[in-house]
């Protein structure tokens, strides 16, 4: 995946969350659709990783009461 500037990454993330088609996002940002796909995979992976880490940072609660 090509290196994306922070501004472009933010723009892509916002447009994806708004539900815009990947082809339209690619044209608007000036990159290929496959780069959008790669970015979305990385974004999903990072979200999963951060949610996983937050789960283990949370205080332990005894659910066996």
VENWOUR-V93745 format. One record per pair of residues at least 12 apart in sequence whose ideal C-beta (glycine too) atoms are under 10 Angstrom apart, sorted by the first residue. I is the first residue (numbers start at 1). J is the second residue. Records with the same first field share a line. If there is no record, write none. Layout:
BEGIN
I: J + J
END
This chain:
BEGIN
1: 31 + 32 + 34 + 35 + 36 + 37 + 38 + 39 + 41 + 42
2: 31 + 32 + 34 + 35 + 38 + 39
4: 29 + 31 + 35 + 38 + 39 + 42
5: 29
7: 29
8: 29 + 30 + 31 + 35 + 39
9: 29 + 39 + 42 + 43
11: 25 + 28 + 29
12: 25 + 26 + 28 + 29 + 31 + 35 + 36 + 39 + 40 + 43
13: 25 + 39 + 40 + 43
15: 28 + 29 + 36
16: 36 + 39 + 40 + 43
17: 43
21: 33 + 36
22: 34 + 35 + 36 + 37 + 39 + 40
23: 36
24: 36
25: 39 + 40
END
